[in-house]
Amino acid sequence: MLQIARIHYRQMSVQAARMLVSPARALVDERVDITVESLSPRQPVTLQARLVEGTAHFQSYAHYRADSAGRVVLGKQPALGGTYTGIDQMGLFWSLQPSPGQKPGLRLRKKDVSTPFLVDLSLHDGHVDVTGEEENLPDCLAATTVERWYLGEGVERIPVREGRVRGTLFLPPGEGPFAGVIDLFGSTGGLAEYRAALLASRGFAVLALAFFAYDDLPKEMYDIDLDYFEEAVDWLLSLPDVQSHGVGILSTSKGGEIALSMASHMGSKVAAAVAIGSYTAITGAPLPYKDKVFPCAQWIPENVVFTKEGHVDVRGVVDTTREPGIQACVQVEKAECPIMFVAGEDDLSSKAVFFANQAIARMKAHGKTNYTLLRYPGTGHLIEPPYTPHCGLYYHGVFRWCMVAGGKPKSHAAAQEDSWHQILRFFRTHVDRSRPQSQL
């Protein structure tokens, strides 16, 4: 009799349950409201998210209990278990994890920004662990698909081959000129467009700039020169759609030391710089610029640490507390523009907090105050736009290692959301001269 009642209960739920998502199509940095209606009072349910991008499969889930009206509102009710707990409107997105069977070190990065991430949401009866194969899931009570975009409506994508400069320009819709930003990533090389596309969707003219291992650029990051980046700045500032007073630089990891060098040696051409999880010294190889060559802090291979799983911790491979590391530190005291350092206290790929504070101490010693430090506890190396799944281990295609990045998922997610909005505000304040007052 009890079994018949349960079957009848599930049949009623299948017919009645509704999942409402608003907006169902949005940029990746936007929150969405997820509500489930027409459940039985106090009914236990499991919400699952699945995302497939190429061969990469990610999934997350959370347990909820409907209220007395048969509703679950993710922004108001706590998840009782799953890949996250507590009240978290966007938990299903930032807690996405590689599905069982995926290769270690899988990192979710959008390669084709002309298409969205498609996140499939499903509702299941009871509190169940729904990781694994889809055929093992309980009956689906309701389902929907959410589109998450980096490229906003009307944003123009333009491949760039100008002189030596290689990359992609993103122009927002509407009348310019727009504030210009150059977007740099790190030692993985190639060309990443997703962050630049998202910045352009927020009103900036953004050049996603490759600097090695792409097209006809140098194959190794040790063959680069700072003049290349100045050529990119000059080209971007020459465009009629771009404000001509100076560009912003957004950078991560290895890109950060380049961004700081640009800010320190290119004068008013750089209006603001953001360095995320970066060294503040030239590393790996000397950096030529005009008639100078800036010295470097060589990597110290014996300081590489292998975890018991065979993964790599490279925090100790650069020493800027003694020579030649001290001489390799970027001369940030020469920068005329404001600089923002973004650092995770649990960064296992770089001593980001230490390096940021070392640079700030240098600036203070020269009477400079044009710095900001965003320091986040429980946060790792890969600080991405909001709601990007936390990646604590990533495969480095150049070094061919699985490298630990650090961070605790919930703390890291909070840091990504806060830092992104602070970066937007920073660029709108210091780079965009088209409006006296900017708002997010």
N, C-alpha and C positions, 0 to 999 in steps of 0.2 A: 504493500500500500504506500509506504514511504517512497519507494523507488518510482512508482507511478506519479506521485505528487511532484517529485523532483523533475521528472520528464515534462510534466505539464507546466511547471514553473519556468523551465528553460524555453519551452515553446512560446509561452507568453512573452518572455524577454526578447526572443528573436523578433517577434512581431512588433514589439513596442519600443525597444530602446532606440534612442537617437543620439548621434554625436554631432555637435555643432562646433565648427571651427571658424574663427573670424580674426583676421582675414585669412582666407584659404590660399591666397596668392600674395606674397609679400617679400620684401628684401630680407636677407638673412639676419640683419641686425634689428629687425622688428619683432616685438613680442606678439604672440597670438593667444587668443582666448579659447580655451577648450572646455566645453561643457557637455556632460552626458545627462540626458533626460529620460523620463519614463521608465526608470528602474523601479524595482520593489523597494519599499523602505528598508534601509540598513543592508541592502544587498551588497555582498562582497564582489568586486569585479577587478579585473586586471586590464590595464591599458598598455598596449604595445606599440612601438614605433620601429619601422624597418626602412632602411635606405640602401639602395643598390646604385653604385657608381662604377661603371665598367665591370671589372671583376671583383671589386671591393664590396663586401656586405657588412653592414652595421645594423645593430639593433639595441633597443632599450625597452624597459618595461617598469611598471609601477603598480602596486596594489592600493586600491581605494575601497572605501565603504560608503555607499550612498547615504545621504541624509534622510530625515524623516519624510521628505517630499519625493524621495527617489531620484535625487540629483547628485551629480559629482561636478564640482567646479574646481579646476586645477589651481586657479589663482587664490582659492579660499580654503580648500580642504587639504589636509596633509596626506602625502603618500605614506603608507604604512610599511612598505617594503619594496624591494626591487633594485634597480640600478641607482636609485636615489631615494631619499626619504624627506619628509617634512613638506611644508607648503612651498611649492616652486612651480610657477606658471610655465616655465620653459625647461623643466627637468628632463622631459622626454627627448629633448633635442641635444642639450649639452652632455647628457649621460650616455649617448649612443656609444656602443663599444663594438669592436670587430666581432663578427659572429664566430662561433666555434669553427675551427678548421682553417681560418685565415692565417696567412703568414705572419710571424712576429714582426713588430715594428711598423704595422700598417697605419698610415696617417691619411685622414680624409682631407683632400685638397681638390678643389674644382679646377679641372683642366680646360673645359669648354664653357666659358661664361655665357655663351649664347643660349644655353639650356639651363633649367633650374635643377636643384636637388629635388627629387620627388620623395617625400616622406610619407609612407603608408602607415596610417593609424588604424588600429583595430581594438575592439572591446571584447573581452572574454569573461565568461561567468566564473566566479570564484577567485581565490588567490592562488595563482599558479606561477611556476617558473617557466616562462615561455621562450627562453633562449633555446636555440637549436633549430631543428627542421620544422617547417611550417606544417607538415602533415601530423606532427605530434601535438598540435595546439588543440585546446578545447574549442567547442563551437563558437563561431564569431557572432556576437550580438549586434554589432554595428561596425562600419568601416568608412573611411574617407581618405583622401590623398591631399597633402599640403604641398604647395610649390614654394620653394625657398630660393630666391634669386640674388645673385651678386650684381647683375646688370639690370639697372632700372629702365623703365619704359622711356624711349627716346634718347638714351645714351648712345653715342656713336663710337664705334670701335674702329681704329685706323692703324694697320700695321706700319711700323716705322723702319725705314732704311735710309738714313740721311747721313752722308759722310761715313764716319765709323759707327754712328749711333744705331743700335738695334733694340727694338722693343715694340710696345703697343701704346698708342695714345687713346685715351678715353675722354670724350667731350660730352658734357651734360647738355640737355636740351635748353632752349631759350637763348636769349641774347647775352653775349659776353661783353667785355672780356671777363674770364673767370680767373680765380686764383689758381696758380699752377703748383703742382706737387709732383715730385719724382719719388717713385716707390722702389725700394731696393730690398731684396732678400739676401741670403747669406751664402755659405760655402757649398750648398747643394747645387748651385749653378742653374743654367737654363733660364726660362722665362716663366714667371708666375704672374698671372693677370688678375686673379680673383679679388685681391685687396684693392688694387687700382680701380677695378670696375665698380666696386662698392663705394669707394671714395668719390668717384665721378657721379655716382647715383645720388650722392649727397651734395653735389654742386661744384666740385672742383674739376679742373682740367688736369688729368693725371697721366703721366708717362710711366708705365711699367717698364723698367729699364733692365735689360740683361747686361751682364758684363763678362761672363765667361761660359764656356760649354753650351753655346747657342749660335746657330748659323755660322758665320765666318769669324766670330770672336775667338779670342784665345781659348785653347782647350783647358788650360789650367788657370786657377785663380791667382797663381803667383806671377803671371805674366801681364798683369794689369798695370795701368798708370792713371794717376789722378786727372791728367789732361782729358782723358776720355769722358770723365764725368762732367768736367767743365764744358766740353763740347755739347753734351746733352743739355746742360743748363742753358747755354747760349741759344741752342736751337729752340728749346721750349719757350724761352722768353721772347724769341723773335716772332712767334706766331701771333696773328692779330686777335685770336680768340683767347689769348692769355695775358693777364696783367703783367706789365713789363718791369715792375720794381724789384722783383726777387721771388724765388720759388721756396716752397717748403720741401723738406726731405723727410720721408718716412722710411725707416730702416729697421731691419732685424738682424741680430747676430753679427756675422762678418760684415754685413752691409752697414752696421752701426759705426764701425771704425772708419769706414769710407765717408759716411754722412758727417761725422764729427770733423774729419779732415776737410771736407768741402766747406763746412761752416767756418772752420778756422783759417782757411787760406783763400777763399773766393770772395771775401768782403760782402758787399751789399747784394751780390747776386743771390745769396741765400738769406731768406727772410726768417726762417725758423727751421729747426731740426729736431727730429724725434728718433732716439736710439732705443730699441727694445732688446733686452737681453744680450747686450753687446759687450765686446771688449772696448776699452778706451785707449788702446795702443795699436800701432800697426803690427800685425802678426803674420808669421809665416814667411814673408819675403819683403824686402825693401819696396817702398812705393815711390816711383819717380813722379816728379811734377815740375814742369818747365826745366829750369837749369839745376834743380835740386833732386836729391834722393833721400827720402825720409827713412831712417833706419827701422829695423823691425825687431820684435821679440820672437826668437825662433821657438817653434814647438819643442817641447822636451819629451821625447817618446817614452823614456823610462818612467814618466809620471802618469802615463795612461794606466787606469785601474780597470781590471776586468772583474765584473761581478761573478757570483757563483753560477749564474745562468749563462755566463759568457758574453754578457753585454758590456758596453764600454762607457766609462765615466771619464770625461776629459777635463774636468774642472781644474786640475793641477798642471795642465800642459803649458801654460803661459805664466811666467813669473815677471811681474812688473815692479817688484820691490827691490830689485838689484839690477845692475848692468848685465847685459845691454837692454834689459826691459825698461829701465827708467828712461833712457834716451828715446825709446820707441813710443812713449806715451804721446798721444796727440796734443798739440799745443792749443788746447781749448781756450786758454786765456786770451787768445787772439780773436776769438769769435765775436763778431759784432751783434749777432742775432740771438734770440732766446733759444735755449736748448732744453729739451725735456728728456730725461732718462726714465725708462720704464723697466723695472727690475723685479723679478720674482725671488723671494727669500729661499725658495726650495729649488732654484735652478740648478740642475745637475749637469748641464752642458757648459756653463760659464759661471764664474763668480760674479754675476751681474751686479749685485748690490755692492760688493767690494770695489769693482771697477768704476761704477758710477760715483761712489763716494771718493775714490781716488781722484777722479777728474774734477769733481766739485771742490775738493780741497785745493787743487791747483788753481781753480778759478778764484776761490776765496783769497788765496795767497796774493793774487794780483788785484784784489779789490773789486772783483767782478761779482755781480748778483743776478746775471741773466741765465739762471738755471732753475729747473724744477725737477724734483725726484718723486716719482710715483713708485712706492715700494709696497709690495703685496705679500703677506704671509701665505704659506701653503700653495704658492704659485711657482710653476716650473718655467722652462725655457721658451716653449712655443706659445707665446701670448698672441692669439689670433683675434679676429673680429668676434663679436658676441655670439654665444650659443654654439660656436664651433666645438665639437666633441674634444674633451681633454685627451691629449696624446702624451703619455708618460714615457713611451718608448718608440723611437722612430728609426727606420732604416735610412742610413746616409748613403746615397747612391755614389758619391764621389769617394768616400773613405771605405765604403763597402762593409760597414759595421752597423750593428743595431746599437744605437746610443741612447742612454737614459736621459730623459729630459726633466723628470721630477714633477712635483705638483700633486696636490690632492684635488680630485675632480670638482668638488663643490666650491672650494676656495678659488681654484683656478678659473672656474666659470664666472664667479663674481668679479675677479680681477679683469677678465676679458671684457665684461660688460662695462665696468667703470672706466677702464683705461681707454676704450674706444671712444666713448663720449667725451672724455677729457681731451683726447687727441683732436677730435673734430672741433671742439671749442678752441683749442690752442691754435690750430691753423686758421680758423675763422677770425680769431683775434689778431694774429700776427702776420698772416699772409693775405687775407682777403680785404682789399681796400674799397670794395664796391659798396659796402654797407657799413654804416657807423655802428650798428648793433646787430649781432648775429644771434640766431637761436637754433637749437637742435631740432 
